[in-house]
Amino acid sequence: MAFQNVVGNKLAQAEMNTAGYETIYTTPLLTRTYVKNIDICNTNGSAQRFYIHLVPKGNSANAGNSLFYNAPINGNTTVQWTGSEILTAGDTIQVQGSAAGIAVSITGGEAT
């Protein structure tokens, strides 16, 4: 499966759950996903922490599949990650924040 016909789109946008990891994106069957940008916005006035994991199908979020692990983010700021990560069918993006008010937006593309 080549990436000649990649359709760019918003993969996920959510407020991070504080009670545990939440799956905000699952790669569809017969698809590969290209993760290009991740924006994390802390709308709180104080510093918080967040986690983002790229989890292989059938696994759970852990240190081995973390992109951000217990990462600090100052109050009223945005952190942007730009890179290149590939997910295969059934892989998920899971997130968690230390407080309400931490939002995440992920863009990239899907190829079928």
Phi, psi and omega per residue, in radians:
M1 nan 2.020 -3.130
A2 -1.620 2.892 3.138
F3 -1.769 0.493 3.129
Q4 -1.193 -0.537 -3.080
N5 -2.013 1.114 3.138
V6 -1.523 2.283 3.073
V7 -1.769 1.989 3.138
G8 -1.342 2.453 3.106
N9 -2.893 3.039 3.021
K10 -1.410 2.110 -3.109
L11 -1.441 -0.658 -3.107
A12 -2.824 2.654 3.015
Q13 -2.665 2.171 -3.062
A14 -2.823 2.812 2.911
E15 -1.537 2.347 -3.081
M16 -1.203 2.422 3.084
N17 -1.296 2.474 3.120
T18 -1.749 -0.232 -3.048
A19 -1.552 -0.129 -3.109
G20 2.793 3.122 -3.127
Y21 -1.217 2.475 3.108
E22 -2.184 2.328 3.068
T23 -1.419 2.077 -3.139
I24 -1.885 -0.153 3.086
Y25 -2.708 2.422 3.018
T26 -2.250 2.246 3.108
T27 -1.174 2.197 -3.132
P28 -1.125 2.836 3.068
L29 -1.028 2.565 3.094
L30 1.013 0.550 -3.067
T31 -2.372 2.570 2.909
R32 -2.029 2.491 -3.108
T33 -2.022 2.353 3.086
Y34 -1.844 1.980 3.097
V35 -1.618 2.110 -3.050
K36 -1.945 -0.779 -3.094
N37 -2.351 2.458 3.023
I38 -2.314 2.168 3.070
D39 -1.947 2.259 3.094
I40 -2.078 2.173 -3.089
C41 -2.110 2.147 3.066
N42 -1.702 1.896 -3.127
T43 -1.543 0.004 3.085
N44 -1.388 2.745 3.090
G45 -1.415 -0.143 -3.119
S46 -2.123 2.807 -3.137
A47 -1.108 2.520 3.118
Q48 -2.363 -3.078 3.100
R49 -2.336 2.691 -3.132
F50 -2.570 2.834 3.133
Y51 -2.294 2.399 2.989
I52 -2.357 2.232 -3.119
H53 -2.180 2.450 3.005
L54 -1.826 1.751 -2.905
V55 -1.771 2.115 3.076
P56 -1.091 2.612 3.133
K57 -0.866 2.286 3.089
G58 1.487 -0.058 3.134
N59 -1.856 3.086 3.073
S60 -2.122 2.866 3.131
A61 -1.111 2.260 3.093
N62 -2.715 3.065 -3.079
A63 -1.033 -0.521 -3.092
G64 -1.245 -0.328 3.132
N65 -2.109 0.426 -3.118
S66 -1.481 2.475 2.962
L67 -1.730 -0.715 2.975
F68 -2.240 2.244 -3.118
Y69 -2.239 1.944 -3.124
N70 0.946 0.697 -3.060
A71 -1.373 2.383 3.122
P72 -1.403 2.575 3.016
I73 -2.476 2.180 -3.123
N74 -1.157 2.792 3.114
G75 -1.113 2.500 3.091
N76 0.932 0.736 3.110
T77 -2.340 2.897 3.082
T78 -2.180 2.400 3.050
V79 -1.938 2.362 3.100
Q80 -2.111 2.309 3.030
W81 -1.952 2.290 3.041
T82 -2.229 2.249 -3.110
G83 -2.951 -2.621 -3.095
S84 -2.587 1.866 3.084
E85 -2.243 2.420 -3.133
I86 -1.973 2.273 3.059
L87 -1.981 2.527 3.097
T88 -1.874 2.999 -3.058
A89 -0.867 2.248 3.120
G90 1.565 -0.251 3.068
D91 -1.183 2.647 -3.103
T92 -2.236 2.802 2.937
I93 -1.930 2.151 -3.119
Q94 -2.140 2.448 -3.059
V95 -2.348 2.767 3.018
Q96 -2.723 2.499 3.078
G97 -2.129 2.813 -3.120
S98 -1.456 -0.233 -3.135
A99 -2.710 2.759 3.043
A100 -1.089 2.631 3.092
G101 1.731 0.147 3.052
I102 -1.808 2.009 -3.076
A103 -1.870 2.636 3.115
V104 -2.334 2.461 3.066
S105 -2.328 2.253 -3.067
I106 -2.197 2.262 3.097
T107 -2.133 2.758 3.141
G108 3.048 -2.446 -3.127
G109 -2.698 2.836 3.108
E110 -2.203 2.454 3.099
A111 -2.198 2.319 3.137
T112 -2.009 nan nan
